[in-house]
Structure formats: C-alpha cells, structure tokens
Amino acid sequence: MRDMSALFRLLKKYLGLSQMRIGTAVGTVLSRAQEAGVVRQDLDQADLMQLVGGMCMARNATLEQNQRLLTFLLDGLKPQG
C-alpha cells in the first residue's frame, strides 16, 4: 500500500509540473496573439485552458465533430468588430 501512495504522490507532483509548464506556454502564446490583435483582449490563460481542456476530454466525439468544435473555438477567439 505504501508503494501505491508513493506512486500517487509522484503522479500528482509531475502532473502539476506539466500543467504549470503548459499553462505558462499557453499564457505566452496568448499574450503574443493579443498583442498582434488576432485574439480577443478579454480572454485569459485560464479561460483558454478550460476551453481547450473541455475539447480534449470529448472522447466520444468524431473527427468531424472535433473539427467543427475547433472552428467554433477559433472563430470565438477572434476580436469583435
């Protein structure tokens, strides 16, 4: 049982590190896109992570549905007006 507990602690540690690195990268790309005027200014890194994360969890979606969802997501990120 101790081995499982140690395994879960390691898993939590490395998942946290991965999420932090991904979040930092997403924030950097988002900031650059906002500075270039190609992404809405009211979007933040946490919002984008939730949107993309939700799409990634759609395990039963077909390829066509995933492509539609991505199109909707990308269209919604464009600046208004």
N, C-alpha and C positions, 0 to 999 in steps of 0.2 A: 504494500500500500504506500510506503514511503516513496518508492520509485515513481508511482503514478503522480503523487503530489509534487515531486520534484519536476517531473515532466510538464505538468500543468503550469508551474511557476516559470519554467523556461519558455514555454509556448507563449504565455502572457507577456513576458519580457520582450521576446523577439517580435511578436505581433505589434506590440506598442511601438517599438523602434521602427518597424516597417510603416506603420500608419503615420508616424511623425515625419518620416522621410518623404512619403508620398504627399502628405499634406503640405510640406514645405515646397516641394516641386510644383504642386498644383497652384499654390499661392503665388509663386514666382511667375509661372506662365500666365496666370490670370491677370496679375498686375501689369505685365507687359502688353497683354491684349487690350486691357482697359486704357493704358497709356496711348496705344496705337489707335484707339477709338473704334475697335471692332467688336467689343463686348460691352454690355451694359455696365454702367458705373455702380448700380445698386446691388450687384451680385457680389457675394463674398466667398471666400475659400470654403467655409463650412457649408454654404448653400450648394456650391458646385459638387462638393464631395457627397452630399446627400443625394443629389440628382443622379450622379453617375453611379453611386453605390446601389441605388434602387434599381437601376437598369441592369447592373451586374448580377443582382440577385434574382432576376427574372429567368429562372431555369427552364421554364416550360415554353418560353417564347420561341417562335420560329425565327429563322434568319430574316425573313421579310418583315416580321413584326419588329425585330431589333433594329433593322434599318430605318423603319418608319419612326420608331421612338427616338433614334439618334437624330433624325431630320427635325423632328419636333423640338427636341432639346436644343440643337444648334440654332434653329430659327428663333427660339425664345431668348437666346443669349444675345442676339443682335441688338444694338442700340435702338431705342424707339425714335420714330420721326425720321 
